[in-house]
Amino acid sequence: MSACVWTPNSRTSHESSAAISMQGYSGGPGSTVRILARNWDTGAFDEVATTIGSTTASFTDPALYSWAKSLTPAAQYWRPTQAGCSAGRAELRAMIDDDPLKTFTTPAGQCAFDRVLGGEHPASAGDACSDGDEVILFDNNGTCGTAETGGLTTVEGPFTGPYNGVSVTWEVVSYPVQGNTIYGLVCRPSAAGAHPVQIFNHGGWFGLGWGGEPEGCLKSAAKGWVVAMSTYRGERLYLGPGYEWVSGGSVELCNGEVTNVLRLTDLVLAKSYADTSKVLMHGLSHGGCITTRAVQRGAPVQAAIDVAGPSEWASLHALLGGWLVGELPTDPPTTPFPDLMEDWVGDPASVPHAYEWRSSKFVAEDLAVRADVKYLRMQGTADTIVPPGHACKLMKTAFGAYGSQNWHFTSTAAVTTTAPVGCTATDASLWWQSAAKPTTSWPGNHYVFVYDALPHAVVPGDGTPVAVVNAFVADYNNFVNALGWGVVY
């Protein structure tokens, strides 16, 4: 190991656009370390800075010499390259001559320390444990903000009382993100101590209070969970006449909403009532996309469920021309969905990078490296809004044909090895299990469950086979219950 990047690790979440501080070691004194960044306009890595390493060894046997550099990459080195202040992604490399310096995530660093403590030479320990040669940064404030300093503010409540025979506490909160005031709900057991956490990401763009979210928040709190829900930017939190709050900003579709959720997660996990070692993030549709993108951007969770989350927004723009919707929950459903997408994001032909950044498949490798997260992707083949190919293509791109454990269920909920309709294209081919699905034990970290005859959202009386609905609900609950943190529903 001639040199390394020790800080930041190869995938890390930064909250501000202040200068990025890089530190590492080289194997020789006075080495010139070159910092390169991917230019998103050209795709090439440009040299953006250099620094000279120390001439005094920080460690001996072998001698390692420290180096450090702070830099603020220009706009072309952040994706998406679009106006506004939403999250960005930068890819950096550090090199000496033409040799890339290896990087270490927290587990990789611990691996190296453990091997050295076991008597292994630091160089060979570093070679064995390093995880790559790129530093990938996620800047929650894009390129035009500073670190958020504001915390949670109680807007209504807190209220404490019985729910299903258990004392729970809930409140309406607000918190600042990128110049906007965002509202949310937080529910928790009234009992003292740290409790497992659910970050629930609702679907659609209407906000909270239109789909039973407050009741779900209380119900899960009564089962022992801390539950946090964000009313994403531009949305409403509605608890009844006279109790309505509107988050600042505007709908962005799986972009700024992810930043809202990441910030809420950080704030809730800072509370004494939250067990930071037991954090589940889950969501449906738009909320499923937000969940996956949050995991890709370093959300501090140990488990996640994405139900029917779009992974390719540009393809939905082309597909959903006939889907009529309303921009607000009180609007008549008369607007073609692509028109709303263009209002919020722009035309994909004009701003392709904006659509790519919202699409989890585009940065699938950022999901693949989250080996610390137990992840379940659920999907129905009867989904006319988000086709099953969205699930299969994401998982194939992230993990390969065999890197996830994939189950396909028929309309009677039986296991079949036949690829689901919509998942047979070359770039979506996965290997489908013949064994019984997991129930009480889920030993893997990456799962895909696809159900025949399951629509985007089940509505009572819509004709969805009862066996499929029951299997979907049971699988969802079994996945969470197997974590050993508590019953989810």
N, C-alpha and C positions, 0 to 999 in steps of 0.2 A: 504494500500500500504506500505509494509515493506521496499521496496527499489525500485530503478529504474535506468535505463540507460537513461541519458538525451542527451548525445552526444557520438558518432554519432547516427543519427536516424536509424530506422530499415532497411531502404534501402537508400543508399547514394552512390554517385559517387566520388571516390578518383582518383586524377590524377597521383600520384606518389606512389612508393612502400616504401616511408619513413615510419617510425614507426607510427602505428595507435594509436591515442590518444583517450582514452575512459574516460568519466566522468559521474558521476551520484551521487545518494544520497542513503543513507540507513537510516533506522528508529532507529538505535541504535549507540552509540559511539563505535569506534574501531572495527567495523565489518570486518571480513575477506571476501573479495569479490574474488570469483574464476572466472577466464576467461577460457572458453572452446572454442575449434575450431573444426569444422568438418574435420576429416581426410578423404580426398577423396580416399585414398587407401583402407581404411577399412569401411568407412561410419559412424564410431563412432565419438562421440564428446570427444576429449582428453582435459584434463586440461593442459593449456599452460602457465598460469601465475596466480599469486595471488597478491592482494594488501590489505592494511589495511586502513580502513576509518578513517576519522578525529575523534578526541575525543571532538571537539568543534562544537557545532551546528551552521550550516549555516542559518537555519530558525528555528523558534519556533512555537509551536501550529499548527501542531505537530512538534516536534524536528526532523530535517533532518540533517544528517551529510554527508559531501561531501567525495567522493572517486575519485581517478583518477589512470589511468595506461596507459603507453605507451608500445607497444610491436610490434615486427616484426615477424609474423608467418612464419614458415619454408615452403619450397616449397610444401610439401604434404598437406598443408592446403589451397592451391590455386588450383582452377580448371580453365583451363585444366592443368593436370600434364604432360606437354609436353615441348620439347625444344623450345627455342625461347623467344620472348619478347612480345607476344601478351597479350591481356587483361586477367585478372584473376578474380575469384570470390571467396570470402572467407565468411564463415558463422561462426559467433561468438555468444557465449552466456555468459552472466554474471550471476552468482548465488551466493547466500548466503546460506550456508549449501546446501540443495537440492532444494531450491526455486529459480526458474528463475526470473530475474529482468525484469520488463516490459520496453518496449521501446516506443519512441514517434517520429513519423515523424513530420514534420513541422505542418501539419493540426492538428495532435493529440495534439501537444504542445499548439497550439492556442486554441484548444477546452478546454484543462485543464485550461489555463489562464482565458478564458472567464467565465468558471464556478466558478472559485475561486473569480473573480471580482464580480460575481453575488451573492456571499455570501456562496457558497458551500465549505465544508471542503476540503482542498487540497488532503487528502487521497481518498475521494470518487470521487473527480473530476479526479484524476489520474486513478483510477480504471475504471471509465466510459469512459475515452478518450484514454487510451493506446492502441497501435495497435499490440502488440505481445511481444515475448520474445527472438527474434533473431535479431542480428545485421548483415545485409548482405551488404558486401562491394564489390564494383566493382573497381578494380584497373586498370586504363586505360593503365598503363605501365607494367602490369604484375608484375613479381618479380625481374626485373633486370634493372629498370630505375629510374630516378628521375623526378621530375615535369618538364614539358615543360615550358620554359620561353620565347621562341620565339613567335612572333606574325605573322600577315599577312605581306608579302612582295610583293609589286607590281612588277610583272615581265614584263608585257606588258600593256601599258595604264597609267592611266585611260583615256578612250575615252568618250567624251560626244557628243551626237548628237540626231537628231530626229529619232524615230521609231514609226510607225503608228501614226504620228502626235504628239507624246509626247517626250519630252526631257528625255533621259535616259543616265546613266553613267555605263560603264562596264570595267572590267579589268581582266587580268590573274594574279592570285596570287599564292604564294607558302607559305608553313608553315611547321615547323618541327614536326614530330611525331616519337618517338621511334628510333631516329637516321636516319630517312629517310626524304628527302624533298618531300613533297606532293604538287601537283599542283591542281588548281581549277579555277572556274569561279565565279565571283560575279557581278551581275547586279542590278541596283537600279534606282528608279526615281531620276532625277537630282534635283527635288524640295527639299527644306529644310524640316526638320522635321523627326520624327521617323515613319517608315512605317512597315506594317506587313511583316513577313518573311516566305519564303518558303525554306526549305532545301530539295532539290530534289536529290534522290539517284537513279542513272541510273542503268539499268539492265545489265547483262552480265559482262564481264571482259575485254572488249576492251578499255574502257575509254570514254572520251568525244569527240564529234566532228564527230562521225560515225553515229549517229542516230538523228540528228537535235537538239541536246541539246543547242548549242549556240543560235539558233533562238528562241527556247522555253524560254531561259533565258531572252532574250531581250523582247519577247512578254509579259511575265509576269511582267517585270519591267515597261513596258508601261501601264500596268493595275494597277500599284501602289504598286507592291511588291518588297521587297528586295529578291533576289534569290541567293542562294549559292549552288554550285555543286562541289563535290570532284572528282578528278581523282584518284581513290584509288591506293594503293601501287601496283607497277609493271605495271601500265597502262599508256596509252598515252592520252595526250590532243592535239588534232589535229585541227588546224584552217586553214590549207592550206599549200602548199609547203613553207618550210622555217619557218613555225610557228608551231612547234611541241615540246612538252615537255614530258618527261617520269618521272613519280613518282618513287622514290626509293622503294626498297623492292620487294616482289613478291606477286602474287595473293595468298590469303589465304581462300577465300570463306566464307564470312559472319563472319569474325573474326577480323583480323587487320583492315579490311575495316570499321568496326563499330567504331573502335578507331579513324580512320581518320575522319569520319563524326562527331563524338562527339567533337573532337578538333576543327574542322572547325565551328561547331555550336557555341561553346563557344567564339571563336574569332570574329565571325560575330555579335553575340549578345552583344559584348562589344563595338560595334561601336554606335555612336550617331544617326546614321540613322536607327537603328533597334529598333522596338517596341518589347521588350522582353515579353510582355503580349499577343502577337498575333503571335504565331510561329506554322507553319504547317510543318510536315515532311512527305514525301511521296515517293513511289518508286515502280517499277515493277520488278518481278522475283528476281534476286539477290539483286536488290535495295529494293524490298519489304521485303526480309529477313533482310537486313541491317536496314531497318526502324524499324521493330518489335524488333530486338535485341537491337537497340539503345534506344527504349522506355523502354525495360526491364532493361537496364543498366542506367536508370535515365536521359535520354535526356531531356533538359529543354524546352519541347514543350507542347502545349495545345491540339493539334490535330494531328492525324496521319492516313495515308492510306497505307495499304499493299495490293498490287495487285499481286496475284499469287506468293507470296514469299514462297520458300521451308521452311518447318518447321521440316523436318526429312531428313537430308542429307544422312544418311546411306541407307535409303530406295531408294533414287534416284540413289545411286551408283549401287544398285541391279537392278533397273528398266531400266536405260538408256544405257545399253550396246550397243544398236544399234544406238544410236544418235551420228552421226559423226559431229565434229565441228573443228574449227581451234583455235589455242592458241592465234593468233594475227588476227586482222581484215583483214589483207592481205593474210592470210594463206588459202589454199584450205581446205574445210571441210572434212577432211579424218581421223581425230583422234577420236576414241571412247571416249565419255565424261568421263567414269570411269577412263580411263588412265590419263586424265588431273587431275581429282580429286586426284588420287594417287600421281601424281607429286607434287601437291600443299599441300595436307593434309596427305597422306599416305593411306594404306589399312585399311578400317574400322575394319577388324578383328584384326589388330595389334594395332591400336590406337583408340579404341572405344570412349574414353573420348574426343578426338579431334573432332569427329563427333557429339557427344552429345552437346558439348559446342557451336557448330555452329547452333544447332537446337533449335528454339524457343519453341518447345513443351517440351523439356527437362527441361526448367526453366519457364514453363508456369505460375507458381505462381508469377513470377516477372512481368508478364503482368497484372495479376489479381489485384495486389495492386496499379497499376497506375490509381486510380480512378480520378486523376486530368487530364487525357487525354481522349479526345473523339476519339474513335478508330473505323475505318472501315476496314474490311477484305473483299476483292472482289476476285471472283474466277469463272472460267468457267469449265463446265463439259467436254468440248471437249479438254481440256488442256492435251496434251500427254507428256508434259515435267514435269509439277508439277500437279499431279492429285488432284481432289477436296478434297480428304481425308485429304490433308495437311491443308486446311483451317478448316475443320470441327473438326479434332482431336485437333488442337491447341485451338480452341475456347471452345470445350467441356472440355479439360483438364484445361484450365485457368478459365472458368466461370461456368462450369456445364451445364446441359441440358437447363436450363431456365435463365442463367445469362447473356446471350446476346440476342439481338433481331435479329432473323434470317429470311431472306426471300429467297425463291427459285422461280426462274422465268423460265417459259417454253420457247420454241423456238419462241413463239410469244410475249414474254415478259409479259405473264400473271402470276399472283401470283398463286402458288400451294402449298398445305400443304404436298405434297408427298416429302419424303426425296430425295435429288439428288443422282444420281448414283455415287457411290464412297463414300457416306456419310452415309451408312446404317449399318456399322459395330457397334458392341456394344460400342466400345470406342469412336465412332464418332457420336452417336445418339444425335441429337439436336431437339428442338421443333420448328417447322416451322410455321410462321405466316400465317394467313388467311386474315388479314386486309390489306388495301391498304398500299403501302410502303410510307415512309416519303418523303416529297418533300421540302417544305419551313421550316418545323419544325422537328428537330431531337432531341427529348427530352432525349433520352438515351445516354449512353456513350460507349456501345459496340455493334457493328453491324456486321452481316455477310450477304453478298449478293452473291448468287450463281446463275449463268446464264447457262441454257442449250444452247448447240451449240456454246458457246464462247470458242475460242482456247486460247493458251498462249499469243499470240499477234496477233492482227487483221492486216491482210495485205489486201489492197484493191483488190477485185476480188477473194478472197479465198473462197467465198461461205457462209461466216457467215451471218445469217439472219440480214437484215437491222434493224428489230425491236429490236433485241438483242443488236446490236452495238449502236443504238440510246439510248436504255435504259441504257446501261452501261455508256455512256458518260454523259447522263443527271443525273444519280445518283451520279456519281463522282462530277460533278459540283455543284449539289444541296447540297451535304454534305458540301462542302467548302463554298458555298454561304451562307448557313444557319449560319455559324460562324459569319457572319456580318463584315468580314474583307475586303472583296473585291472579285471580280470575278476571278476564278483561270485561266480559259482559255477563 
